[in-house]
């Protein structure tokens, strides 16, 4: 009864879209192009959800906010490097590739740290505990994004960029040294262990921040120097945005948005649309081949089927789960950069809606299935775009979740999901 009613409603919606699409095929083609581009971004984020859930059956609600912080990291690096549409194309492409790698490393380490700090100790706890923990981490990351908007970075401040590099290098070396000390001495008392972590980290942070400021001042020179004057003239706003909570603007035109068919053509297809799809598909195929063809991927699939059996077969389950978080975080960072360039805006609550739609994509395609997450992302992107154009924006979420409910009524495991029973 419920399935039949939902099917009738969706049939009416589909009839309305088709009746309008027949009248203007060019508009339909344009919306399909836009939907595929949006769906590609959602598919990359959805892969992070499906990787984690497929192995430990945890809905990582913080994943969308990791994506948001990836967008902020991309914005900061783009701004500090002074990258804009007037930068030579070859130099622009090289810098964007470097930024992509850096952002993916940052979000991968962030996701890995979240797993080690918030989730690992709750792995054998009742399922409600890690779920609430994930929601709490999501709020923490949102507030980090809000604080990020208050940082006084100026656009084109290459001195701060070099200082940031020095900060990261010094902090990484110092953190490695602290890990080695803790492994070597292994103090038994909790207070001693805390002191061995907290005190060196405070000293290390102070040294790194001092190095950051010193490097920036060395690059810019003294007050009144040409570099400082040029920076002050270039930066009309002291921050990368008008206010702390307002959306931050990403320079437009980093990838050409000119219509490849000509300005008078009824359909617009740009290099930006092509680049978004190509990069997204390359990342998705790379992950799929990694999971299917490598020994680490086989270990991930074995852990997903039965953790205890995988452990008995010699698989390091903890390391495998950490690898899933690393890969999911890296994909979230890549999606953050792509989304920042595509939408040209970043805001601290960006991860909420994107995370919700991406998780819906994973469920629609079959959560725990890599190919299903890809399919679900593209389908949600297309549904969202077509609903915005042919129905109304305020009805889009209702249409998306109505279709999700209708599919789950007839196929509870999703389009490509399989019913494997309760995992050990």
FIBARO-159645 format. One record per atom (N, C-alpha, C, O): x, y, z. Coordinates in steps of 0.05 Angstrom, whole numbers, plus 5000, padded with zeros to 4 digits. Example, Ala and Ser with C-alpha at 12.3 -4.5 7.8 and 13.67 -1.06 7.14 Angstrom:
BEGIN
526448865156 524649105156 526449345156 528549345169 525749555142 527349795143 525850015157 526850235161 
end
This chain:
BEGIN
501749765000 500050005000 501750255000 501450434984 503650265019 505450495021 507150514996 507550734985 508250284987 509950284963 508350374939 509450524922 505850284936 504250364913 503650664913 503650784892 503150774937 502551064939 505051224932 504851424917 507351144942 509851284935 510451264906 511251454893 509951024894 510350994866 508551174849 509451284829 506051204858 504251384843 505151674844 505151814824 506051764868 506952044871 509452084854 509652294840 511351904854 513751934839 513151924809 514452054793 511151754801 510451754772 509352024763 509952104741 507752154780 506752414773 508952624771 508952784753 510952604790 513152784789 514852744763 515552934750 515252484757 516852424732 515352514707 516552614689 512652484707 511052574684 511352874680 511552974658 511253024702 511553314700 514253394689 514453574672 516353264699 519053334690 519353264660 520353434645 518353034651 518552954623 516953134605 517853204583 514553224614 512853394597 514253664593 513953774571 515653764613 517054024609 519653984594 520454164579 520853754598 523453704584 523053684554 524753764538 520753564546 520253534517 520053804503 520753834480 518954004517 518554264506 521254414502 521454584485 523254344519 525854484517 528054274522 529154264544 528854124501 530953914505 533654034513 535153904527 534254274503 536854394510 537054454539 539254414551 534854544552 534954594581 535354334596 536754324616 534054114586 534453854599 537353764598 538453664617 538553804574 541353724571 543153884589 545053774601 542554144592 544154314610 543854214639 545854214654 541454144647 541054054675 542453784679 543353734702 542553614659 543953364662 546953404666 548153264682 548053594651 550953664655 551453754683 553353674696 549753944692 550154044719 549753824740 551253814760 547753654736 547153444755 549453244757 550053144779 550753184734 553052994735 555353114750 556752974765 555853374746 558053514760 557553514791 559353444806 555153584799 554453574827 554553294838 555453244861 553553104823 553452824832 556252714835 556652544852 558152804819 560952704821 562052784848 563452624861 561553034857 562553124883 561252964906 562552874924 558552924904 557152774924 558152484925 558352364947 558852374902 559752094901 562452064916 562851864930 564252254913 566852234927 566452244957 567652094971 564652424966 564152444995 562852185005 563452085026 560952084989 559551834997 561351605000 560851425016 563551594985 565451374988 566651365016 567151145026 567051595028 568051595056 566151475075 566851325093 563551535072 561551415089 561451105085 561350955104 561451025060 561050735055 563550575063 563250345070 565950685062 568350545070 568250485100 568750265109 567550695116 567550665145 565250475153 565650295170 562850525142 560650355150 561050065142 560249885156 562150025118 562549755109 564349595126 564149345127 566149725141 568049575158 567149555187 567249335198 566349775199 565649775227 562749845233 561949875256 561149875212 558349945215 557850195232 556150195249 559550395227 559250655241 558450865221 559750895200 556351015227 555551235211 557251475221 556551605241 559251545206 561151755214 559952025207 560552135185 558352135225 556952395219 559052625216 558352835206 561452585226 563452795224 564752805196 566252995190 564152615179 565452605153 564752855136 566552955122 562352945137 561653185122 563153425131 563853605115 563753445157 565253675167 568253645161 569553855159 569253405158 571953375148 572153485119 574053615112 570053425103 569853545076 569853855078 571253985062 568353965097 568354255100 571054365107 571854575095 572454245125 575154335133 577054305109 578954465106 576654105093 578254085068 577754325050 579654415037 575354415048 574754655032 576054895043 577055065028 576054925070 577355155083 580355145078 581655345073 581554905080 584454875075 585154955047 587055095042 583454865028 583854935000 583655234996 585255354982 581655365008 581255655006 583655795017 584655985004 584655715040 586955845052 589455825034 590856025030 589955585024 592355555007 592055704980 594055814971 589655704969 589255854944 589656154950 590856294934 588556244972 588756534979 591656614984 592556814974 593056465001 595756535008 597656524985 599556674983 597156334966 598956314943 598356534922 599856564903 596156684926 595456894907 594456794880 594556934860 593556544880 592556414855 589956554846 588156594862 589856614820 587356734809 587256664779 589056524768 585256764766 584856694737 586956814719 587256724697 588457014729 590557134713 593256994715 595057054701 593356794733 595756634735 596156474710 594156364700 598556444699 598956284675 597856004678 598155884700 596555894657 595155634660 596855414670 596055254688 599355384660 601155164669 601755194699 601655004714 602455434707 603055484735 600655444752 600855334774 598355524743 595855494757 595155194761 594455114783 595455034740 594954754742 596854614761 595954444777 599354694761 601354564778 600754634808 600854454825 600154884813 599554974840 596954834851 596954744874 594954814834 592454674842 592954384848 591854264866 594754254832 595353974838 596853944865 596153764880 598654124870 600054114896 598154164919 598254024939 596254354915 594254414936 592554174940 591754104963 591754034918 590153794921 591553584938 590253464956 594053534933 595553334949 595753424978 595353254996 596353674983 596653775011 593953745026 593953665049 591753825013 589153815026 588353525031 587253475053 588853355013 588253065017 589852955040 588752795056 592353025043 593952935065 592953045091 592852905112 592153305091 591153425116 588553295125 588353225149 586653255107 584053135116 584452835122 582952725139 586252695108 586852415115 587852395144 586952225159 589852565151 590952555178 588752635198 588652525220 587052835191 584952915209 582952695214 582252645237 582152555193 580252335197 581552105212 580251975229 584052055207 585551845222 585651915252 585351745269 586252175258 586352255286 583652235300 583552155323 581552295285 578852265297 578351975304 577251915325 579151795286 578751505292 580351415316 579351265333 582851505318 584551425341 583551535367 583651405388 582551785367 581851925392 578951865400 578451805424 577051875381 574251865389 572951595384 571051525399 573851435365 572351195357 573650935366 572250745373 576250925367 577550665372 576850545399 576450305401 576850715419 576250625446 573350535450 572650395469 571650625431 568850555433 568050335413 565650285409 569950195402 569350005381 567749775392 566049665377 568149695416 566649465428 564449565447 563149405461 563949825447 561749935464 559149905450 559049845426 556849945465 554249945451 554150145428 555450345429 552650075408 552750235383 551950525386 552750695371 550350585407 549550855411 551951035419 551951275413 553850925433 556151075443 557851195420 558251435419 558751035400 560251155378 558551335361 559651525349 555951285359 554251455343 554051735355 554251935341 553651745381 553552005395 556252145394 556452385391 558351985396 561052085394 561552215366 562752435365 560552095345 560852205318 559352465316 560352655303 556952485327 555452735327 557052955342 557153185333 558152885365 559753075380 562153175365 562753415365 563552985351 565853065335 565053255313 566453445305 562653205301 561553375280 561253665290 562053855276 560153705314 559853975325 562654105330 562954345326 564553945340 567254045345 568454155319 569554365318 568253995297 569354075272 567954315260 569254485247 565354335264 563854575255 564954825268 565255025255 565454805294 566555035308 569455095300 570255325300 570954895293 573554945282 573355095255 574955275250 571355025239 570955175214 570155455220 570955645205 568555505241 567755775248 570255935257 570456165250 571955805273 574455945281 576255995258 577656205257 576355815238 578055845215 577256105200 579056245189 574656175200 573856415187 574856675200 574656885188 575756645225 576756885239 579756925236 580857125245 581156735223 584056765220 584656995202 583357035181 586657165209 587157415193 588957365169 590857515164 588457145154 590057105130 589257315109 586957375105 591257425096 590757615074 591357475047 593157305045 589757535027 590157415001 592957494990 593757724992 594257294979 596857344967 599157374987 601357454979 598657295012 600757315032 602557075030 602356885046 604457085011 606256855007 608156825031 609056595036 608657035046 610357005070 608956825090 610356655102 606356855094 604856685112 604856395101 604856205117 604756365075 604756095063 607355955069 607355715076 609656095066 612255975072 612455915102 613455705110 611456105118 611456055147 609755815155 610555665173 607455785142 605755555147 607255295140 606955095155 608755295119 610255055111 612354985133 612654755140 613755195142 615655145163 614355045189 615354865202 612055155195 610455075219 609754775217 610154625236 608754695194 607954415191 610354225193 610154015206 612554305180 614954135180 615954105209 616553885218 616254325223 617254315250 615454155269 616254005285 612854205265 610954065282 610953765277 610853605295 611153685251 611253405244 613753265256 613653045266 616053405253 618553295264 618353265294 619153065306 617353475307 617053465336 615153255345 615653115365 612953215331 610953015338 612152735335 611652555352 613752695314 615052435310 616952385334 617152155343 618452585342 620252555365 618752485391 619652325406 616452615395 614852555419 613852265418 613852125439 612952175395 612051895392 614351695399 613951495412 616751765389 619051585394 619651585424 620251365435 619551815437 620051825466 618051655482 618751515500 615451685475 613451535489 613651235485 613251085503 614451155461 614750865455 617250755471 617250525479 619250935475 621650835487 621450815517 622350625530 620351035529 620251045559 617750915571 617850795592 615450955557 612950835566 612450875596 612450675611 611951115605 611351165633 608751035641 606851035625 608650915665 606250765673 604150945685 601750895682 604951155699 602951315712 601651505692 602851605673 599051555697 597551715678 598552005678 598652125656 599152115701 600152385702 602752425687 603052615673 604552235691 607152245677 606752225647 608052365631 604952045639 604352015610 603152275599 603952355577 601352395613 600152645604 602152865602 602253015583 603952875622 606053075621 607953045598 608753235585 608552785591 610352735569 609052805542 610452845522 606452815541 605052905517 604453205516 605153345497 603253305538 602253575537 604553785537 604553965521 606453755556 608553945558 610253975532 610654195523 611153745520 612653775495 610953895473 611954045456 608353835472 606653945451 606354245454 606254395434 606154345479 605954625484 608454765474 608354975460 610754655482 613354775474 613654765444 614454955431 612854525432 613154495403 611354695388 612254815368 608954735397 607154925385 608255215386 608155365367 609255285410 610455555413 612755595394 612955805382 614555395392 616755425374 615855445345 616955605329 613855285337 612955285310 611555545303 611955655281 609955655321 608655915316 610656135314 610456305297 612756125331 614856325329 616256305302 616856505289 616756065293 618056025267 616256125244 617156235225 613556085247 611756175227 611856485224 612156585202 611756625247 611856915246 614557015236 614757205221 616656875245 619356965236 619756925206 620857095193 618756705195 618956655167 617356855151 618256955130 614956915160 613257115146 614557385146 614657525126 615657475169 616957735171 619457745154 620057955142 620857515152 623357515136 622657545107 624157675092 620457425098 619657435070 618657715063 619257825042 616957825081 615758085075 617658315080 617358535067 619558285097 621358505104 620258685125 618058625136 621658905131 620659085153 618159245145 617359235121 617059375164 614659545159 615359755138 617459885138 613459785119 613859975097 615459875074 615860015054 616259615075 617659495052 615759455029 613359435033 616859435004 615059404981 613259154983 610959164974 614258934994 612658694996 610258745014 608058655008 610658875037 608458935055 606459125043 604059095045 607459335029 605659525017 603959394995 601559444993 605259224979 603859084958 601658904969 599458884959 602358764992 600358585004 598058745015 595758665011 598558975028 596359135038 594659245016 592159275019 595859314993 594259424971 592559204958 590359244949 593758954958 592358734944 589958634961 587958554950 590158654987 588158535005 586158755013 586758905032 583958774999 581958975007 580558895032 579559065047 580358635037 579158535062 581258395079 582958255068 581258445105 583358325122 583058025124 584957885131 580657915117 580257635119 579157535092 578457695075 579057275089 577957155065 574957145066 573856925065 573657365069 570757375072 569957635086 571657755099 567457705085 566557955097 566357935127 567158115141 565157715137 564857675166 565757395173 566157235155 565857335199 566857075207 564956845198 565856635191 562356895199 560456685193 559456695165 558156505156 560156905150 559156925122 560756735104 563056665110 559556655081 561056495062 563556635053 563556875048 565756485051 568356595041 568456545011 567856325002 569356744997 569456734968 572056604958 574256694966 571856404941 574156284928 574456424901 572456464887 576856494893 577256634867 575956474844 576356234841 574356604828 572956474806 574856454782 576756604780 574356264765 575856234740 578456094743 580156104725 578955954766 581355794768 581555584747 583655514737 579255464741 578955294717 576955424699 574855514708 577555434674 575955594655 572955514655 572255274654 571255724657 568355684656 567255764629 564755784626 568955824609 567955904583 566555674569 567455444571 564355734555 562855524541 564455414517 565155564499 564855154517 566355034495 564855034469 565955014448 562155064471 560455064447 560055354436 558755394416 561255554450 560855824441 558755964459 557055844471 559056234461 557356384479 554456384471 552656414488 553856334445 551056344436 549756064435 547456044428 551255864443 550155594443 548055554465 548355664486 545955404460 543855364480 544755184503 543555184525 546955034499 547954854520 550754954528 552455014511 551254974554 553855064564 555354834576 554454694594 557754784565 559554584576 562354714578 563454794557 563454724601 566054854606 568154654614 567554424620 570654744614 572854574624 572454514653 573454304662 571154694668 570754644696 568954394700 569554224717 566754374684 564954144686 566553884679 566253684693 568153904658 569653664650 571653584671 572053354677 573053794682 575153734702 573953614727 575153424738 571653714736 570453604760 569753304756 570353144774 568653244733 567852964728 570352784725 570452564736 572252884710 574652714705 576252664730 576952434735 576652864746 578152824771 576552644790 577752474803 573952694792 572352524810 572252234801 572652054817 571852184775 571851914765 574551784769 574651544776 576751924765 579351814769 579751734798 580851514803 578951894817 579151834845 577451584852 578351414867 575051584841 573251354848 574251094836 574150884850 575251104812 576350854800 578850764814 579350524817 580450964822 582850894837 582250744863 583450544870 580150854877 579350724902 578250444896 578850254911 576650424875 575350164869 577549954863 577449724872 579550034846 581649844840 583349784864 584349554867 583749984881 585349934906 583949724923 585249534933 581349754927 579849564944 579749284931 579849084945 579549274905 579249014891 581848874885 581848624885 584049024880 586348894869 588748874889 590548714885 588849044909 591249054927 590748874951 588548804958 593048804964 592848634988 591548795011 589948685027 592049055012 590749215033 587749235028 586149225047 586949255003 584149254996 582748995003 580548985013 584148764998 583048505006 582848485036 580848375047 584748605051 584548605080 582148765089 580848685109 581648985076 579249145082 576748995078 574849005094 576548845055 574148695050 573848455069 571548395077 576048335077 575948125096 575048225124 573448095137 576048455132 575248575157 572348655157 570948635177 571448745134 568548815131 566748575135 564548595146 567648345125 565948105127 565947985155 563847915165 568247965168 568447855194 571047935207 573247845200 570848115227 573348225239 574848005254 577347985252 573447845269 574747635285 576147435267 578447355273 574847345246 576147155227 578547285214 580647155210 578347545206 580547675194 582947695213 585247665205 582347745238 584547765258 585947485261 588347475264 584347275261 585447005263 587246935239 589046775240 586547055216 588147005192 590647185190 592047175170 591247335211 593647495211 593347775202 595347915199 590947865197 590448145188 590448335212 589148275232 591948555210 591948755231 589348925228 589249105211 587348855243 584748975240 584849275246 583649435232 586249345268 586349635275 587649795253 586650015246 589749695241 591149835220 589349855195 589350055181 587849645190 586049645167 583849845170 583149985151 582649865194 580550055199 581750345197 580350515186 584150385207 585350645205 585850715176 585550955168 586550515159 586950565131 584350655118 584350835100 582150535126 579550625115 578950915121 577951065105 579550995146 579151275154 581051455139 580351675131 583551365134 585451525119 584451575090 584551795080 583551355077 582651385050 580151555048 579851725031 578251515067 575751675068 576351965072 575152135059 578252025090 578952305095 580352435071 579752665064 582052285057 583352385033 581352455012 581552654998 579352275008 577252324988 575552574996 574752724978 575052605022 573552835031 575053095025 573953295017 577753085029 579353325022 579353384993 579153624985 579553184976 579353224947 576653344939 576553534923 574553244951 571853354946 571653634955 570353804943 573053704978 572953974988 574254174969 573154384965 576454104957 577754274938 576054304913 575654524903 575054074903 573354084878 570854254883 570154424866 569554214906 567154374912 567754664915 566154834906 570054734927 570755014931 571155154904 570255374900 572455014886 572955134859 570355144843 569855334828 568654944846 566254924830 564155134839 562855264823 563755154866 561655334876 562755614883 561255804886 565455644885 566855894892 566056004919 566356244923 565055844937 564355934964 564855714984 564455474978 565755795008 566155615030 564955735055 565355975060 563455575071 562255675095 562455455116 562655225109 562355535142 562955345163 560955125165 561554905176 558455155156 556454945158 556054805131 553954675126 558054825114 557954695088 557654395090 556254275073 558854275110 558853985112 556253865120 555853625115 554454025132 551853905141 550153805117 549453565116 549553985099 547853895077 549353705058 548153505049 551853765052 553353595035 553653315047 553453115033 554153305073 554353045087 551752895086 551752645083 549553035090 546952905090 546252785063 545352555061 546752945042 546152845015 548152615007 547352424994 550652635016 552552425010 551852165024 552051945012 551052185049 550251945064 547751825051 547551575049 545951995042 543551895027 544451755002 543251544994 546451854988 547451734964 548551454970 548051264955 550051434993 551151175000 548950975006 549150734999 546851065020 544650885027 543150805002 542350574999 542650994984 541150944960 542650734942 541350554932 545250764940 546750574923 547250314937 547850114923 547150304963 547750064978 550150114996 552450084987 549750205021 551950285038 553750045043 552849825049 556350095042 558249885044 559249785017 561149625016 558049874996 558749804969 559950044954 558550244951 562450014945 563850244933 562450324907 561950564903 561750134890 560450204865 557650324871 556750504856 556350224892 553750334899 553850624907 552150784901 555950694922 556350974931 556751154906 555651374905 558251064887 558651214862 555951264848 555251484840 554551044844 551951054830 550051234845 548651404833 549851204872 548051374888 548751664886 546951834885 551351734886 552052014884 551152144859 550052364859 551652004836 550752114811 547752144809 546652334798 546251944820 543351954819 542252184836 540452324827 543352224860 542452434877 543052704864 541452894865 545452734852 546052984838 544153044816 543253274812 543352844800 541452884778 538752954789 537353134779 537852804809 535152854821 535053134832 533053274828 537153214846 537153484858 536953704837 535453894840 538553674816 538553884795 535853884780 534854104774 534753654773 532253654758 529953754775 528153894765 529953694801 527853794818 528054094821 525954234821 530454204824 530754494827 529654634802 528454844804 530154514779 529354644754 526454614747 525054804740 525354364749 522754314739 520554304760 518154324753 521254284785 519254294806 519554554822 518454764813 520854544844 521454784860 523754714880 523854484889 525354914886 527654854903 526754754931 527954584942 524454864941 523554784967 522554504968 522154384990 522054384945 521054104944 523353904939 522853664939 525754004934 527853824926 528553604947 528653374941 528853684972 529453494993 527153284996 527753055001 524653384994 522453194996 522552994973 521952754977 523253084949 523352904926 525652694930 525252464925 527952794939 530252624942 529652404962 530152164957 528652474985 528152275006 525652115000 525451885009 523752224985 521552064976 522451834957 521551604960 524251904939 525351694921 526951494937 526851254932 528451584957 530051404974 528151214989 528750974989 526051315000 524151135015 522850934996 522650705003 522051034972 520750854953 522650624945 521750394942 525250684940 527150474933 527650284956 527750044952 527950394980 528450225003 526150045010 526549835022 523650135004 521349965009 521549704993 520949495003 522349734968 522449494950 525249354952 525449114947 527349514958 529949394960 531449514984 532849714981 531049405008 532149525033 535149555033 536149725048 536649395018 539549415018 540649624998 543049654996 538849764985 539849954965 540049834937 539549594934 540749994918 540749904890 542749674885 542149474872 545249714896 547349514891 548149374917 550049214917 546749414939 547549294964 546649004966 544848924952 547948864983 547348574987 546748535017 548048655034 544948355022 544248285049 546148075059 545947835053 548148165076 550147975085 549647895114 551347765126 547447975126 546747905153 548348085173 549748265165 548048015198 549348165220 552248085221 552947855221 554048285222 556848235223 557748175251 556548255271 559948025252 560947945279 562248185292 563348165314 
end
